[in-house]
Each structure stands twice: as structure tokens, then as C-alpha cells.
Amino acid sequence: MSDIAKTPEPPYYAVIFSSHRTEDDDGYGKMADRMLELAERQPGFLGVESVREELGITVSYWESQESISQWRRNAEHREAQRLGRQKWYSSFRVRVAKVEREYGI
């Protein structure tokens, strides 16, 4: 079981990446690990939650829209995006949302 991200009091931002994978696994796991390692070092990164069944969903949490933009422009992340479009994902959708409220136990 994955951990639930420990996020600060809202507001903050969530980037929701939903995807269907192709059969091509060549280099995917290594790249996914590298992206997590890089994201964790990005200014403004707050945490991540990810699950994969038939549909994969990864939610990353960020302090600001600017921190999301900086991550999006990261050269290694851009290469991962290119490879994802080219060989790892048959479809995907990225959504960016402002988190205004949270609660739980």
C-alpha cells in the first residue's frame, strides 16, 4: 500500500496524471523512479500518491502554479514526457487543480 501524501494546510495545487499504458515496458520503471527522485528535489514539491491497475493515476502536490511550471520545464522531465507520448502511454490526461479544502483521519 502506498502512503498518503502529507500535505500542508490548503491552498496548494494538485497535478493529476491519468494514463493507460502500452505493452512497452522498456526503461519505464527506471524512468519513473528517476522522475520521482527529481520531483522530490524540485522547489515547491509537496508529495505524491500513485496507483496503477488498468488505469494509472498519479497525483503530485505543489506549493504553487509556478513550481508546477518549473517542473514541467525540467529537461529530464521533458524527455520522460516525450518517451511517454512515443512509447509508454496509449492515452493520458493531465489535470491541474487548486486544493482549497482537505480532511480525513
N, C-alpha and C positions, 0 to 999 in steps of 0.2 A: 504494500500500500504506500502511495506517495504521501508526503507530508503536505498539509495545508499551509500555504504561504503565510508568514506572519507579517501583515501589512500594518502601516501606521493608521492613525485616525484619518478618515477621508477629509478633503478630497484628494484623490490621486487618480491615475489612469490605468486602464487595462487594455492590453493588446491581445485579442482573441484570434488565434490561428486554428482554423478548422480545415482538415485535409483528408483526402483519400490517397493512399499510396499506390504506386505501381508495384510490379514484381521485382524491380531492380533495387537490390539492397547494397550494391557495390559502393562502399565508402559512406553509406548513410549513417550508421551508428557512430563512426569516428567523427563525422562532421557534426552530428547532433551533440555529442559530448563537447566538442570544441566550441560550438555556439553557446552552450550553457556556461562554459568556463569564461568565455569572452564577455557574455552578458553580465555575469556576476561582477565583473571588474568595471563595467560601464557606470559613469556617474548617473545617479538617478534611478538605478535598478533597485527594485524593492523585493522581488521574489518571483517564483514561477510555480505553476501547477500544470501537470501534463498527464494525459491518459491516451491510450491507443487500443482500440478494438478494431472494428471495421472502419469506424470514423475516428480520426485522431483529433484531439483538442488540446491545445497548449495555450495557457493564459499567462502572460507575463505582466508584471505590475511595475509602474514607473511613477516617479515623482511629478513629472510634467510632460507636456507635449514636446517641449524642446529636448528632453532626454530621450524620448522616443525617436525624434528626428535624427539625433546624433547616432543612435544605434542603427537606424535604417541606413545611414550613410557609411557605416563602418565597412572598410574594404573587404574583410573576410566574410562579413555577413552578406554583403552584396554578391560575393562569389557563391555562397551557400544558396542564396535566392536563385541565382542563375542555374545552378545544378538542380535545384528543386524543380524549377519550371521545365528544365530539359529532360530529367530522367527519374526523379523520385516521386513526384506527385501527378496523379491523373486529374485532380481538381483540388482547389483550395480557395479559401476566403479569409481575408484579414479584416477584422473589425476593431476600431479603436473607440473606447467608451470612457467617460468620466465616471468614476465611482464616487457617489455622493453620500452613500449610507452603507453600513455593513453591520451585521450582528451574527451571533452564533454562540455555541457553547464550547 
